[in-house]
Every structure is written in C-alpha cells, then in structure tokens.
Amino acid sequence: MVSITQVDGEYPFLKQNTGSEQSKCHKVPFTGNFLGIRTHVYWFGSPTEGNGAYVGFPYTAEERQSLLDALLLSQWEDRAWNGQLKYDVTACKIKVVCGEKNFLTQLNENWHPNFLAEFENNVFQPSEPIKSSCMKICKEDILFCVAHGEKESSEIIPSTMVPKDGILIVINANPVEYGHVFLMPYKIHQLSHSLDKKMFGLITQIAVEVNNCTFRIFYNHRVSTCSDQIYFEASYFANPLPVEVLPTVPVYGDQLTTGICICEVADYPLKVLVFVSKNLKALADVVAEICSTLHNHDAVFNLLISDRGTKIFLFPQVHTVLMGCRPSAWECGGYFVYNTQSDFDRVSEVEILKRMASISLDDHSFQALKQLCCNIANKLTL
C-alpha cells in the first residue's frame, strides 16, 4: 500500500525494527511546567519567500520519498512490529458501496467506535481555572516531534529535547488506516481549545513536507468535549476519498488573482466547502481564522487536509446529534468503518446518503457560512 525507502548513513534509526516484544509503557505527564523529554525531532527548513510571505515549501521529486514520509512510516512500522497496535489494519476488508458516490467501507471486527473518546479520557485531563491542563502519553507511543527550524533545509536531530512549540507525532493503537497517528501540539503552557494560525500553519506544513498523495490529516471539532486540548489525526489512504473526486462550484476567488480559491463540493449529501491554494501561509491563515470564528459560535465541523497540504475540506454540521455521536472527518469524506460482518454486508448508499444528509446544514445556514468564508478570505488575502 505504502512503500518505505531505507535511509542509511546519517539517519540509521529510520530502518525498520523487526523486534516483536512490546516495550513496557511508562506514561509521562506533560504539565504546565515544561517537562523535558527526548525524542527524534524533525526541524522544518525555512520557507521560501514570496512577496513578503512564504508561498510554499520545497517539494521533493515525486518519484523519491521525502525524509519526513520515511521517518513517519518507519517509526509507525517499528511500533506495529513491537505489538503496540491492537490489530493489523492491513488485513481488514475494504469495499466500494454500489451507487454513484463510490463510498468506501472497511470491515474491522476489532474496531472500537468510541476510541477517540477513550483516547481523550486517558490522555487529557480537563483544565481548571487555577490549574494548567495536562496530558499523559506513553513515552514508547511518541514517534517523534516536528517543529519550525532555522536552517534552510529540513533536518532530523535524533534523541533531543522536545521544543515547546512542536507537534508530537503519537501512535494510534486503533488505526483506521495505515500509518494512523495523532498530531498533538506541545504548547503545554497554553493548551488551546481553538486553532491559531501558527499551529495550523505547522500542521499543514506537515502534509506538504510528507509529500505523499495518499497522506491525509483530519481534525474533528466538537462542542462540549471532555477536554480543551486540540489534536489532529493523520493516516494514509490508498484510494481517493469520495468527496475528493467530485466536481466543485467556485464560490470565491482564484489562485491567480486572490491566491486562494473557495469552492462548494457539488452533488454531495453533506454540504462541503473546499479551500485550494499553493500559497500555504494564506491558506492556513484563512482556514484557521474561519475555524476560530466557527468555534466562537459553538459550531460543529470537521476538516480534511489533502493533496499535499494544498487543499482543505470544511465539513460544517448541524448541532443535532445522530445516534449519540458525531461523524469523524474521514466519515464526512466518505470512508466508513464497521465492526460486524452483518453491518458491513448490508450497508447501502441510500443508508449513507440519509445519514449524511441528516447532519448537513440547510441552504440558508450554508449560504451564511459561504458569505462568512468569503469575507474572511477577502480580508486576509487583499
């Protein structure tokens, strides 16, 4: 599904570890005081400049695997070989649901539908007015950290102190797909409950530098979660998600004049906006500002970052809870996981269409959202 290039010489730890014994897990609490921890740190190279703002980051040649891609996959496979995953996700059946949308479904009888809530309860502790939030992570589950660097080229520093403004890449023991990880901002002194531009810019930069068309990043924003800590997820999908291949209708701008284009995904049961730009700073700033505004209005939404960081899908939803839970970002994109053979066999496109339509915004609310997005994009890009 995904290939790994062996990297010799300077980064020998990228080689796959074939050991089978699981390491003993020691949970490390990260509190308001900076707690030193050593791991591999991937420092991003300084962005290229263009008109006073960075436009993009150096792309590696498509035929050659990027260093960050190799690091992520090798470290993930190392944990898989060590038995830190609860099942082999590559052995799960996947099928295309008959119909026009080509929804994708996976049969995973070990799947734990509430694994995200369980993860939050185990890792994050809700903040109190006079006490900083904290999170507890097994040291063995931390793959590495990414952070902004000062050198022109990106580099890996093995076994070094984690920078305070970095992003921890943490293994997900309940993977939805190959390479499934958590991306957890390490701003311990100010755990944020809304996206800021700097953090979101770093997240999108990860997608750019991985430079793998199968790599996607997800974000689920929910109202009244058990924790105020923001985190993202990422994994590799061999095939495009259904929402990614549908036609779009322009809503705002174009990449030549405004630098960013906002479109509406056509003929999809869930109303969706997609933001496209090769000016990565502009793209991250606009989407972060929109998400912050939606958060301040207690909106529910999901994000999907794809196409090497140059395309971001926004999935707004109504507040009504369906069957006691919210859909994940990959479900909004058209990928569903079932943990029983019977549910997997009988799922139909009609059922999925009905489910997604029930959480979609109405026409009036969606029009208001489009206007909000256009106003913010116009303010930040002109």
Secondary structure, DSSP 8 states (H G I E B T S, - for coil): --------TT-GGGS-----S-----EEEE-SS----EEEEEEE----EETTEE-------TTS--HHHHHHHHHHHHHHHTT-SSS-GGGSEEEE-SSSS--EEEE-TT--TTHHHHHHHHHEE--BTTB--EEEEEGGGEEEEEEE-SSSS-EEEEEEE--TT-EEEEE-SS-SSEEEEEEEE--GGG--SS--HHHHHHHHHHHHHH--TTEEEEEEE-TT-S-----EEEEE-SS--GGGGS-EEEEE--TTTTS-EEEEESS-SS--EEEE-S-HHHHHHHHHHHHHHHHHTT-EEEEEEETTTTEEEEEEE-S--BTTB---HHHHTTEEEESSHHHHHH--HHHHHHHHHTTS--HHHHHHHHHHHHHHHHHHH-
